[in-house]
Amino acid sequence: MRRLRQLYGPTQAAFCRRYGFSLSQWANFEAGKPVGHKAGMQLIASIPDLSLDWIYLGSISGLSIGMARKLGELPPENDGKVTNLSPRRS
């Protein structure tokens, strides 16, 4: 949650003002306390390409590739490494 806030914040106060959270509520999320359903829905409604799977489970399966990269879940596109995630066709 800290990475998300750093992308869209950059401070807790700025992030909370922008997305309608109290500072104490957001500090709890950054400390690892559970994000409630209402807060999770508020986040995905406000931040394009964010997913409940990432918020609740840390799973990148519902994220766009761009969002996964922004959050640091995937390496940057131009990191010099070649990664082929699709099977080879013969």
Backbone as a printed PyTorch tensor [residue, N CA C, xyz], in Angstrom:
tensor([[[  0.8180,  -1.1800,   0.0000],
         [  0.0000,   0.0000,   0.0000],
         [  0.8740,   1.2600,   0.0000]],

        [[  2.0410,   1.1360,   0.6100],
         [  2.9610,   2.2790,   0.6090],
         [  3.3770,   2.6290,  -0.8170]],

        [[  3.6830,   1.5960,  -1.6200],
         [  4.0760,   1.8650,  -3.0130],
         [  2.9600,   2.5650,  -3.7740]],

        [[  1.7430,   2.1360,  -3.5460],
         [  0.5970,   2.7630,  -4.1960],
         [  0.5180,   4.2330,  -3.7970]],

        [[  0.6350,   4.5050,  -2.5180],
         [  0.5700,   5.8790,  -2.0400],
         [  1.7180,   6.7220,  -2.5740]],

        [[  2.8970,   6.1460,  -2.6450],
         [  4.0520,   6.8970,  -3.1550],
         [  3.8580,   7.2750,  -4.6270]],

        [[  3.1820,   6.4150,  -5.3680],
         [  2.8930,   6.7210,  -6.7750],
         [  1.8790,   7.8400,  -6.9340]],

        [[  0.8780,   7.8310,  -6.0890],
         [ -0.2480,   8.7420,  -6.2720],
         [ -0.3570,   9.8090,  -5.1890]],

        [[  0.5900,   9.8670,  -4.2270],
         [  0.5380,  10.7520,  -3.0720],
         [  1.1030,  12.1300,  -3.3030]],

        [[  2.3340,  12.3190,  -3.0580],
         [  3.3940,  11.4390,  -2.5800],
         [  3.4280,  11.3030,  -1.0490]],

        [[  2.7820,  12.2280,  -0.3370],
         [  2.7330,  12.1030,   1.1240],
         [  1.4260,  11.4430,   1.5200]],

        [[  1.3890,  10.9150,   2.7510],
         [  0.1330,  10.3350,   3.2210],
         [ -0.9770,  11.3780,   3.2300]],

        [[ -0.6500,  12.5850,   3.6770],
         [ -1.6720,  13.6380,   3.7500],
         [ -2.2300,  13.9550,   2.3700]],

        [[ -1.3660,  14.1050,   1.3810],
         [ -1.8130,  14.4110,   0.0200],
         [ -2.6520,  13.2660,  -0.5450]],

        [[ -2.2000,  12.0440,  -0.3410],
         [ -2.9310,  10.8840,  -0.8430],
         [ -4.3130,  10.8110,  -0.1930]],

        [[ -4.3530,  10.9750,   1.1250],
         [ -5.6190,  10.8740,   1.8470],
         [ -6.6050,  11.9550,   1.4170]],

        [[ -6.1240,  13.1620,   1.2360],
         [ -6.9970,  14.2350,   0.7380],
         [ -7.5490,  13.8980,  -0.6460]],

        [[ -6.6640,  13.4060,  -1.5050],
         [ -7.0560,  13.1290,  -2.8930],
         [ -8.0710,  11.9940,  -2.9980]],

        [[ -7.9020,  10.9370,  -2.1600],
         [ -8.7380,   9.7440,  -2.3020],
         [ -9.7400,   9.5330,  -1.1720]],

        [[ -9.8220,  10.4830,  -0.2360],
         [-10.8790,  10.4370,   0.7700],
         [-10.6630,   9.4990,   1.9440]],

        [[ -9.4250,   9.2990,   2.3540],
         [ -9.1220,   8.4730,   3.5220],
         [ -8.6380,   9.3590,   4.6600]],

        [[ -8.8350,   8.8990,   5.9030],
         [ -8.2400,   9.6180,   7.0240],
         [ -6.7760,   9.1780,   7.1380]],

        [[ -5.9590,  10.0250,   7.7260],
         [ -4.5440,   9.6800,   7.8910],
         [ -4.3780,   8.4160,   8.7230]],

        [[ -5.1530,   8.2860,   9.7930],
         [ -5.0070,   7.0970,  10.6490],
         [ -5.4450,   5.8320,   9.9120]],

        [[ -6.5010,   5.9370,   9.1290],
         [ -6.9640,   4.7800,   8.3480],
         [ -5.8800,   4.3440,   7.3680]],

        [[ -5.3000,   5.3000,   6.6400],
         [ -4.2950,   4.9340,   5.6540],
         [ -3.0180,   4.4240,   6.3130]],

        [[ -2.6390,   5.0230,   7.4380],
         [ -1.4510,   4.5490,   8.1610],
         [ -1.6380,   3.0930,   8.5690]],

        [[ -2.8420,   2.7150,   8.9550],
         [ -3.1230,   1.3090,   9.2920],
         [ -2.9390,   0.4040,   8.0860]],

        [[ -3.4100,   0.8490,   6.9190],
         [ -3.2400,   0.0400,   5.7050],
         [ -1.7580,  -0.1400,   5.3800]],

        [[ -0.9970,   0.9440,   5.4900],
         [  0.4390,   0.8480,   5.2010],
         [  1.1620,  -0.0230,   6.2220]],

        [[  0.6150,  -0.1230,   7.4100],
         [  1.2210,  -0.9580,   8.4590],
         [  0.8160,  -2.4220,   8.3050]],

        [[ -0.0190,  -2.7270,   7.3040],
         [ -0.3860,  -4.1180,   7.0390],
         [ -1.7300,  -4.5430,   7.5830]],

        [[ -2.4850,  -3.6180,   8.1530],
         [ -3.8180,  -3.9730,   8.6380],
         [ -4.7530,  -4.1280,   7.4480]],

        [[ -5.7920,  -4.9560,   7.5950],
         [ -6.6770,  -5.2400,   6.4550],
         [ -7.3720,  -4.0050,   5.9040]],

        [[ -7.5310,  -4.0000,   4.6040],
         [ -8.2710,  -2.9580,   3.8960],
         [ -9.7090,  -3.4410,   3.8050]],

        [[-10.6250,  -2.6700,   4.3100],
         [-12.0320,  -3.0500,   4.2540],
         [-12.5810,  -2.9980,   2.8430]],

        [[-13.7540,  -3.5960,   2.6750],
         [-14.3820,  -3.6600,   1.3480],
         [-14.6420,  -2.2640,   0.7940]],

        [[-15.1930,  -1.3760,   1.6150],
         [-15.5110,  -0.0200,   1.1460],
         [-14.2380,   0.6990,   0.6880]],

        [[-13.1680,   0.5930,   1.4640],
         [-11.8990,   1.2480,   1.1050],
         [-11.3210,   0.6320,  -0.1680]],

        [[-11.3880,  -0.6830,  -0.3010],
         [-10.8960,  -1.3520,  -1.5070],
         [-11.6550,  -0.8990,  -2.7490]],

        [[-12.9800,  -0.8170,  -2.6260],
         [-13.7930,  -0.3700,  -3.7600],
         [-13.5080,   1.0950,  -4.0830]],

        [[-13.2780,   1.8940,  -3.0600],
         [-12.9480,   3.3090,  -3.2560],
         [-11.6430,   3.4470,  -4.0430]],

        [[-10.6680,   2.6070,  -3.7240],
         [ -9.3810,   2.6550,  -4.4230],
         [ -9.5140,   2.2470,  -5.8840]],

        [[-10.1840,   1.1200,  -6.1460],
         [-10.2590,   0.6820,  -7.5450],
         [-11.1570,   1.5840,  -8.3850]],

        [[-12.0970,   2.2700,  -7.7430],
         [-12.9250,   3.2260,  -8.4800],
         [-12.1350,   4.4860,  -8.8270]],

        [[-11.1290,   4.8070,  -8.0210],
         [-10.3720,   6.0470,  -8.1930],
         [ -9.0820,   5.9020,  -8.9780]],

        [[ -8.4890,   4.7170,  -8.9520],
         [ -7.1740,   4.5200,  -9.5650],
         [ -7.2970,   3.4920, -10.6900]],

        [[ -7.2020,   3.9470, -11.9420],
         [ -7.3400,   3.0280, -13.0780],
         [ -6.3090,   1.8970, -13.0260]],

        [[ -6.7260,   0.7200, -13.4300],
         [ -5.8750,  -0.4680, -13.5560],
         [ -5.4980,  -1.1130, -12.2300]],

        [[ -6.0330,  -0.6300, -11.1210],
         [ -5.7840,  -1.2660,  -9.8290],
         [ -6.7820,  -2.4010,  -9.6720]],

        [[ -6.4360,  -3.4440,  -8.9300],
         [ -7.3610,  -4.5640,  -8.7680],
         [ -7.5100,  -4.9440,  -7.2980]],

        [[ -8.6680,  -5.4940,  -6.9780],
         [ -8.8960,  -5.9830,  -5.6160],
         [ -7.9610,  -7.1480,  -5.3010]],

        [[ -7.6130,  -7.9500,  -6.3050],
         [ -6.6790,  -9.0630,  -6.0830],
         [ -5.3430,  -8.5450,  -5.5430]],

        [[ -4.8730,  -7.4290,  -6.0720],
         [ -3.5990,  -6.8840,  -5.5870],
         [ -3.7790,  -6.2970,  -4.1870]],

        [[ -4.8730,  -5.5690,  -3.9730],
         [ -5.1060,  -4.9420,  -2.6690],
         [ -5.2160,  -5.9870,  -1.5670]],

        [[ -6.0030,  -7.0250,  -1.7900],
         [ -6.2760,  -8.0060,  -0.7370],
         [ -5.3030,  -9.1750,  -0.6940]],

        [[ -4.8120,  -9.6010,  -1.8540],
         [ -4.0020, -10.8180,  -1.9080],
         [ -2.5620, -10.5970,  -2.3430]],

        [[ -2.2610,  -9.4040,  -2.8360],
         [ -0.9220,  -9.1550,  -3.3550],
         [ -0.6870,  -9.8260,  -4.6970]],

        [[ -1.7670, -10.2460,  -5.3660],
         [ -1.6670, -10.9330,  -6.6490],
         [ -1.6770,  -9.9210,  -7.7870]],

        [[ -0.7780, -10.1020,  -8.7260],
         [ -0.7180,  -9.1750,  -9.8590],
         [ -1.6160,  -9.6100, -11.0190]],

        [[ -2.3270, -10.7130, -10.8680],
         [ -3.1000, -11.2560, -11.9870],
         [ -4.1390, -10.2830, -12.5320]],

        [[ -4.7040,  -9.4110, -11.7220],
         [ -5.7120,  -8.4870, -12.2070],
         [ -5.1750,  -7.1290, -12.6210]],

        [[ -3.8830,  -6.9160, -12.4540],
         [ -3.2810,  -5.6290, -12.7960],
         [ -2.9100,  -5.5640, -14.2700]],

        [[ -2.9740,  -4.3800, -14.8420],
         [ -2.4290,  -4.2130, -16.1820],
         [ -0.9050,  -4.3180, -16.0660]],

        [[ -0.2430,  -4.5750, -17.1670],
         [  1.2160,  -4.6570, -17.1450],
         [  1.8090,  -3.3280, -16.7070]],

        [[  1.2420,  -2.2310, -17.1900],
         [  1.7330,  -0.9040, -16.8110],
         [  1.6180,  -0.6470, -15.3230]],

        [[  0.4800,  -1.0040, -14.7280],
         [  0.2950,  -0.7990, -13.2960],
         [  1.2220,  -1.7160, -12.5000]],

        [[  1.3790,  -2.9560, -12.9480],
         [  2.2840,  -3.8770, -12.2580],
         [  3.7100,  -3.3290, -12.2630]],

        [[  4.1130,  -2.7230, -13.3620],
         [  5.4460,  -2.1080, -13.4310],
         [  5.5400,  -0.8950, -12.5160]],

        [[  4.5080,  -0.0550, -12.5210],
         [  4.5090,   1.1260, -11.6560],
         [  4.6320,   0.7410, -10.1870]],

        [[  3.9610,  -0.3320,  -9.8050],
         [  3.9770,  -0.7770,  -8.4150],
         [  5.2300,  -1.5770,  -8.0630]],

        [[  6.0710,  -1.8250,  -9.0540],
         [  7.2960,  -2.5740,  -8.8000],
         [  7.1070,  -4.0770,  -8.7630]],

        [[  5.9640,  -4.5450,  -9.2500],
         [  5.6780,  -5.9830,  -9.2600],
         [  6.3000,  -6.6710, -10.4700]],

        [[  6.6010,  -5.9090, -11.5070],
         [  7.2970,  -6.4140, -12.6970],
         [  8.4800,  -5.4980, -12.9660]],

        [[  9.5280,  -6.0080, -13.6040],
         [ 10.6740,  -5.1410, -13.9160],
         [ 10.2760,  -4.0790, -14.9350]],

        [[ 10.9830,  -2.9590, -14.9480],
         [ 10.6990,  -1.9220, -15.9460],
         [ 10.8220,  -2.4720, -17.3550]],

        [[ 10.0960,  -1.8840, -18.2680],
         [ 10.0800,  -2.3590, -19.6490],
         [ 11.4620,  -2.3030, -20.2840]],

        [[ 12.2380,  -1.2880, -19.9910],
         [ 13.5420,  -1.1150, -20.6170],
         [ 14.6820,  -1.4820, -19.6700]],

        [[ 14.5570,  -2.6000, -18.9700],
         [ 15.6120,  -2.9760, -18.0250],
         [ 16.7410,  -3.7560, -18.6940]],

        [[ 16.6600,  -3.9610, -20.0110],
         [ 17.7230,  -4.6440, -20.7370],
         [ 17.5940,  -6.1540, -20.7420]],

        [[ 16.6290,  -6.6890, -20.0210],
         [ 16.4360,  -8.1330, -19.9740],
         [ 15.3630,  -8.5280, -20.9720]],

        [[ 15.5660,  -9.6720, -21.5850],
         [ 14.5750, -10.1890, -22.5200],
         [ 13.7960, -11.2690, -21.7910]],

        [[ 12.5040, -11.0740, -21.7070],
         [ 11.6530, -12.0430, -21.0460],
         [ 10.5410, -12.4250, -21.9960]],

        [[ 10.4480, -13.6910, -22.2990],
         [  9.3810, -14.1640, -23.1600],
         [  8.4610, -15.0210, -22.2950]],

        [[  7.2770, -14.5180, -22.0030],
         [  6.3460, -15.2450, -21.1550],
         [  5.4060, -16.1350, -21.9330]],

        [[  5.4470, -16.0600, -23.2490],
         [  4.5570, -16.9020, -24.0440],
         [  5.3280, -18.1130, -24.5630]],

        [[  4.6050, -19.2200, -24.7490],
         [  5.2850, -20.4250, -25.2380],
         [  5.7690, -20.2570, -26.6690]],

        [[  6.8300, -20.9520, -26.9930],
         [  7.3440, -20.9190, -28.3680],
         [  6.4310, -21.6980, -29.2820]],

        [[  6.2820, -21.1840, -30.4520],
         [  5.4800, -21.8960, -31.4640],
         [  6.4340, -22.5470, -32.4520]],

        [[  6.1080, -23.7580, -32.8250],
         [  6.9980, -24.4490, -33.7700],
         [  6.4670, -24.4340, -35.1680]]])
